[in-house]
């Protein structure tokens, strides 16, 4: 049984329906429980069951942002950022009131929970939140127009028994015009489902493209190590070591060949960390062509056609037409899901905490 708790919101899931009912009976002993019906909304995220699994969508949250910025009727576009865009802190006129910019960019960071396709753009815009200019605000509006175009998109999770972990790691060497730091990104799949991704500016300047790629690779290995431990704790056994795909031959060779160590002393910590994982056969690092590198979407602006292909490969698709109406009437959930409202009053205190519990049975 797994329990996810966020403040006063709870999701409980288990492979045994009897175990869930037993827990509910225990809760009834100490809490006033009220049935809220099937789970379809949690922390601003819509959960839509479909024939192949579930879809996570934040279209209501996105629409609220569009209305607040008066962009609900804006002309839609097909990419979050033009491929020729190179933002800088030293170009454009400072905004007289940066409050709206900071509020919108902060709200967009939460959208990245299900809309990983805007992660790079939001990460880039967040770097100028201290002194935004009119050029930065134009990029924000460009992103909002993209969200208007793709508001019906969501992140799909498929019913799968595969326990294989594989990751894609990439970096845009010296991509920042202000300090020439690189942007690293990765995405990790469990079976065919995307479960983790990141887009982050590196903390130090890389002197070589291989160094930038290797730093990103090391960050990906750290995330893979944590996910392996998490899977082990919840009873998921890996049938084979995780595979990490990198499109830089130098970084790939460094992970397995200690001869390069003398030439890369400034990368010593990352080198030993990754090298030990490979030597223990807990990880396999393989080369992949740049055209097949899925993590490109997290490191640089792309053309509309290339962006669309990578977005689909990362399981971000439009919501099927059958789910765009009343979900309860059109789709029967594949899992038993119950929403509960629970209030507690231990020892007669007047203060009460409301807990929303969503209980599902895994198929």
C-alpha positions as CSV (number, residue, x, y, z in Angstrom):
1,X,0.0,0.0,0.0
2,X,1.3,3.5,-1.0
3,X,0.1,6.7,0.6
4,X,0.8,10.1,-0.9
5,X,0.3,13.0,1.4
6,X,0.4,16.7,0.5
7,X,-0.8,19.0,3.3
8,X,-4.5,18.0,3.7
9,X,-4.7,15.9,0.5
10,X,-4.0,12.2,0.4
11,X,-3.9,9.5,-2.2
12,X,-3.9,5.9,-1.2
13,X,-3.3,3.1,-3.6
14,X,-2.9,-0.7,-3.2
15,X,-3.1,-3.9,-5.2
16,X,-5.6,-5.3,-2.7
17,X,-9.1,-3.9,-2.5
18,X,-9.6,-5.7,0.8
19,X,-6.6,-3.9,2.3
20,X,-8.0,-0.5,1.2
21,X,-11.4,-1.3,2.9
22,X,-9.5,-2.4,6.0
23,X,-7.7,0.9,6.1
24,X,-11.0,2.8,5.6
25,X,-12.5,1.0,8.6
26,X,-9.5,2.0,10.7
27,X,-9.9,5.6,9.6
28,X,-13.6,5.5,10.5
29,X,-12.6,4.8,14.1
30,X,-10.8,8.2,14.4
31,X,-12.1,10.4,11.6
32,X,-15.4,11.5,10.2
33,X,-15.2,10.2,6.6
34,X,-17.3,11.5,3.8
35,X,-17.4,9.9,0.3
36,X,-16.5,12.5,-2.4
37,X,-16.9,10.2,-5.4
38,X,-14.4,9.0,-8.0
39,X,-11.0,10.7,-8.2
40,X,-10.8,13.2,-11.0
41,X,-9.1,16.3,-9.6
42,X,-6.1,16.5,-7.3
43,X,-4.0,19.6,-6.4
44,X,-5.1,21.3,-9.6
45,X,-4.4,18.3,-11.8
46,X,-7.2,16.5,-13.6
47,X,-6.9,12.7,-13.6
48,X,-8.7,11.1,-16.6
49,X,-9.0,7.3,-16.8
50,X,-8.8,6.0,-20.4
51,X,-8.7,2.6,-22.0
52,X,-4.9,2.4,-22.0
53,X,-4.2,4.0,-18.6
54,X,-4.7,7.5,-17.3
55,X,-4.1,11.1,-18.5
56,X,-2.9,14.0,-16.3
57,X,-4.1,17.4,-17.4
58,X,-3.9,21.0,-16.1
59,X,-6.2,22.6,-18.6
60,X,-8.3,24.3,-16.0
61,X,-5.2,25.8,-14.3
62,X,-3.8,26.9,-17.7
63,X,-7.1,28.6,-18.6
64,X,-7.1,30.5,-15.3
65,X,-3.6,31.8,-16.2
66,X,-4.7,32.8,-19.7
67,X,-7.7,34.6,-18.3
68,X,-5.7,36.4,-15.7
69,X,-3.2,37.7,-18.3
70,X,-6.0,38.5,-20.8
71,X,-4.5,36.0,-23.3
72,X,-7.5,33.6,-23.5
73,X,-8.4,35.0,-27.0
74,X,-4.8,35.3,-28.2
75,X,-3.7,33.8,-31.5
76,X,-2.3,30.3,-30.9
77,X,1.1,29.1,-32.1
78,X,2.8,25.7,-32.3
79,X,6.0,26.1,-30.3
80,X,6.7,27.6,-26.8
81,X,9.8,29.5,-28.0
82,X,11.2,30.3,-31.4
83,X,14.4,28.4,-32.3
84,X,16.2,31.7,-33.0
85,X,15.4,33.1,-29.5
86,X,18.5,34.0,-27.4
87,X,17.4,35.9,-24.3
88,X,19.8,38.0,-22.3
89,X,19.7,40.1,-19.1
90,X,21.2,43.1,-20.9
91,X,18.7,43.6,-23.7
92,X,15.4,45.3,-23.7
93,X,13.8,47.9,-21.4
94,X,13.1,47.1,-17.8
95,X,9.5,46.6,-16.9
96,X,8.1,49.4,-14.8
97,X,6.1,46.9,-12.7
98,X,7.5,43.3,-12.8
99,X,4.8,41.9,-10.5
100,X,2.8,40.3,-13.3
101,X,5.8,38.8,-15.0
102,X,6.9,37.2,-11.7
103,X,3.4,36.0,-10.9
104,X,2.9,34.4,-14.3
105,X,6.3,32.7,-14.5
106,X,5.8,31.4,-11.0
107,X,2.4,29.9,-12.0
108,X,3.9,28.4,-15.1
109,X,6.5,26.5,-13.0
110,X,3.5,24.5,-11.6
111,X,2.3,23.8,-15.1
112,X,5.5,21.9,-15.7
113,X,4.3,19.1,-13.5
114,X,2.3,17.7,-16.4
115,X,3.5,19.8,-19.3
116,X,7.2,18.9,-19.5
117,X,7.3,20.4,-23.0
118,X,7.5,23.9,-21.6
119,X,10.2,23.1,-19.0
120,X,13.1,24.6,-20.9
121,X,11.1,27.8,-21.7
122,X,10.0,28.3,-18.1
123,X,13.5,27.6,-16.8
124,X,14.9,30.2,-19.2
125,X,12.3,32.8,-18.3
126,X,12.8,32.2,-14.6
127,X,16.5,33.3,-14.9
128,X,15.3,36.9,-15.5
129,X,12.7,37.1,-12.8
130,X,14.8,39.6,-10.8
131,X,15.0,42.2,-13.6
132,X,12.6,41.3,-16.4
133,X,12.5,43.4,-19.6
134,X,9.9,43.9,-22.3
135,X,11.7,41.2,-24.4
136,X,11.3,38.7,-21.6
137,X,7.6,39.6,-21.3
138,X,7.2,39.0,-25.1
139,X,8.6,35.5,-24.6
140,X,6.1,34.9,-21.8
141,X,3.3,35.9,-24.1
142,X,4.7,33.7,-26.8
143,X,4.6,30.8,-24.3
144,X,1.0,31.6,-23.3
145,X,0.0,31.5,-27.0
146,X,1.5,28.1,-27.2
147,X,-0.4,26.9,-24.2
148,X,-3.6,28.3,-25.8
149,X,-2.9,26.1,-28.8
150,X,-2.1,23.0,-26.7
151,X,-4.5,23.5,-23.8
152,X,-6.1,20.1,-24.5
153,X,-2.7,18.3,-24.2
154,X,-1.9,16.0,-21.2
155,X,0.7,13.6,-20.0
156,X,-0.3,10.0,-20.7
157,X,0.6,7.0,-18.4
158,X,0.0,3.6,-19.8
159,X,-0.8,0.3,-18.1
160,X,2.4,-1.6,-18.3
161,X,4.3,-4.4,-16.5
162,X,7.7,-3.4,-17.7
163,X,10.2,-2.5,-14.9
164,X,13.1,-1.4,-17.2
165,X,14.5,2.1,-16.5
166,X,16.1,4.0,-19.3
167,X,17.2,7.6,-19.4
168,X,18.2,10.3,-22.0
169,X,20.7,12.9,-21.0
170,X,21.8,16.0,-23.0
171,X,23.3,19.5,-22.5
172,X,23.5,22.7,-24.5
173,X,27.1,23.7,-24.2
174,X,27.7,27.4,-23.2
175,X,24.1,28.2,-24.2
176,X,23.7,31.2,-21.9
177,X,24.7,34.5,-23.5
178,X,25.3,36.2,-20.1
179,X,27.6,33.8,-18.3
180,X,28.2,31.0,-20.9
181,X,27.0,28.3,-18.6
182,X,25.4,25.2,-20.1
183,X,21.9,24.0,-19.7
184,X,21.5,20.3,-18.8
185,X,18.5,18.1,-19.1
186,X,17.3,14.6,-18.8
187,X,14.2,12.4,-19.0
188,X,13.7,9.0,-17.4
189,X,11.3,6.3,-18.5
190,X,9.9,3.3,-16.5
191,X,8.8,1.0,-19.3
192,X,7.1,3.3,-21.7
193,X,6.0,5.8,-19.0
194,X,7.9,9.1,-18.4
195,X,8.4,9.4,-14.6
196,X,11.1,12.0,-14.2
197,X,12.6,14.9,-16.1
198,X,14.7,18.0,-15.4
199,X,15.9,21.1,-17.1
200,X,18.5,23.0,-15.1
201,X,21.3,25.5,-15.7
202,X,24.7,24.1,-14.6
203,X,26.4,25.7,-11.7
204,X,29.9,26.0,-13.3
205,X,31.2,27.0,-16.7
206,X,32.2,24.0,-18.9
207,X,35.4,24.4,-20.9
208,X,34.5,21.6,-23.3
209,X,31.3,20.3,-24.7
210,X,32.2,16.9,-23.4
211,X,32.4,18.3,-19.9
212,X,29.0,19.9,-20.1
213,X,27.5,16.6,-21.4
214,X,29.3,14.6,-18.6
215,X,28.0,17.0,-15.9
216,X,24.4,16.4,-17.2
217,X,25.1,12.7,-17.4
218,X,26.2,12.6,-13.8
219,X,23.1,14.4,-12.7
220,X,21.0,11.9,-14.6
221,X,22.9,9.0,-12.9
222,X,22.1,10.5,-9.5
223,X,18.4,10.6,-10.3
224,X,18.5,7.0,-11.6
225,X,20.2,5.9,-8.4
226,X,17.4,7.5,-6.3
227,X,14.7,6.0,-8.5
228,X,16.3,2.5,-8.3
229,X,16.2,2.8,-4.5
230,X,12.6,4.0,-4.6
231,X,11.5,1.2,-6.8
232,X,13.2,-1.3,-4.5
233,X,11.4,0.1,-1.5
234,X,8.0,-0.2,-3.0
235,X,8.7,-3.8,-4.3
236,X,9.6,-3.2,-7.9
237,X,12.5,-5.4,-9.0
238,X,14.6,-4.3,-12.0
239,X,15.1,-7.1,-14.5
240,X,18.3,-5.4,-15.9
241,X,20.5,-2.4,-15.1
242,X,19.2,1.0,-16.2
243,X,20.3,2.2,-19.6
244,X,21.4,5.8,-20.1
245,X,21.6,7.2,-23.6
246,X,24.0,10.0,-24.4
247,X,24.7,11.7,-27.7
248,X,28.4,12.6,-26.9
249,X,31.0,9.9,-27.7
250,X,33.5,11.5,-25.4
251,X,31.2,11.5,-22.4
252,X,30.2,7.9,-23.2
253,X,33.8,6.7,-23.3
254,X,34.7,8.6,-20.1
255,X,32.2,6.5,-18.2
256,X,34.0,3.3,-19.0
257,X,37.6,4.2,-19.8
258,X,39.8,5.3,-16.9
259,X,42.6,6.3,-19.2
260,X,40.9,9.7,-19.8
261,X,41.1,10.5,-16.1
262,X,44.4,12.3,-16.1
263,X,43.0,14.8,-18.7
264,X,39.9,15.6,-16.8
265,X,40.9,16.4,-13.2
266,X,38.4,19.2,-13.0
267,X,35.6,16.6,-13.6
268,X,37.0,14.2,-10.9
269,X,34.0,13.9,-8.7
270,X,31.5,13.4,-11.5
271,X,33.9,11.0,-13.1
272,X,34.3,8.7,-10.1
273,X,30.6,8.8,-9.3
274,X,29.5,7.6,-12.7
275,X,32.5,5.3,-13.2
276,X,31.8,3.4,-10.0
277,X,28.2,2.8,-11.1
278,X,29.3,1.5,-14.5
279,X,32.1,-0.7,-13.0
280,X,29.6,-2.3,-10.6
281,X,27.4,-3.0,-13.5
282,X,24.5,-1.0,-11.9
283,X,24.3,1.2,-15.0
284,X,24.9,0.9,-18.7
285,X,25.7,4.0,-20.7
286,X,25.2,3.9,-24.5
287,X,25.7,6.3,-27.4
288,X,22.7,7.6,-29.3
289,X,22.5,9.9,-32.3
290,X,21.6,13.5,-31.7
291,X,18.5,13.2,-33.9
292,X,17.1,10.5,-31.6
293,X,18.0,12.3,-28.4
294,X,14.8,13.0,-26.5
295,X,16.4,15.2,-23.9
296,X,17.0,17.9,-26.6
297,X,13.6,19.4,-25.7
298,X,15.0,20.3,-22.2
299,X,18.1,22.1,-23.3
300,X,17.4,24.4,-26.3
301,X,14.7,26.0,-28.4
302,X,13.7,23.9,-31.4
303,X,11.9,24.2,-34.6
304,X,8.1,23.5,-34.6
305,X,8.4,20.2,-36.5
306,X,11.3,18.8,-34.3
307,X,9.6,20.0,-31.1
308,X,6.3,18.3,-32.1
309,X,8.1,14.9,-32.7
310,X,9.9,15.0,-29.3
311,X,6.8,16.1,-27.5
312,X,4.9,13.1,-28.8
313,X,7.8,10.7,-27.9
314,X,7.6,12.1,-24.3
315,X,3.9,11.0,-24.1
316,X,2.4,14.5,-24.2
317,X,-0.6,14.1,-26.5
318,X,-4.0,15.8,-27.0
319,X,-6.8,14.5,-24.8
320,X,-8.9,12.0,-26.8
321,X,-12.3,13.4,-28.0
322,X,-14.1,10.9,-25.8
323,X,-12.6,12.5,-22.7
324,X,-13.4,16.1,-23.5
325,X,-17.0,15.9,-22.4
326,X,-18.3,14.7,-19.0
327,X,-15.8,12.1,-18.0
328,X,-18.0,10.3,-15.6
329,X,-20.6,9.7,-18.3
330,X,-18.3,8.7,-21.1
331,X,-15.5,6.7,-19.5
332,X,-15.7,4.0,-16.8
333,X,-12.6,4.1,-14.6
334,X,-10.4,1.0,-14.9
335,X,-9.5,1.2,-11.2
336,X,-11.7,1.4,-8.2
337,X,-11.3,5.0,-6.9
338,X,-13.0,6.6,-4.0
339,X,-12.7,10.2,-2.7
340,X,-13.1,10.8,1.0
341,X,-13.3,13.9,3.1
342,X,-11.9,13.3,6.6
343,X,-12.0,15.7,9.6
344,X,-10.3,15.1,12.9
345,X,-11.0,16.5,16.4
346,X,-8.7,14.7,18.8
347,X,-9.6,15.3,22.4
348,X,-12.4,17.8,21.6
349,X,-10.2,20.6,20.1
350,X,-12.0,23.2,18.1
351,X,-9.3,23.2,15.4
352,X,-10.2,20.7,12.6
353,X,-8.0,19.6,9.7
354,X,-9.8,18.4,6.6
355,X,-8.2,15.6,4.7
356,X,-9.2,14.6,1.2
357,X,-8.4,10.9,0.7
358,X,-8.3,9.4,-2.8
359,X,-8.3,5.6,-2.7
360,X,-7.6,3.5,-5.8
361,X,-7.0,-0.1,-6.5
362,X,-4.2,-0.9,-9.0
363,X,-5.2,-3.2,-11.8
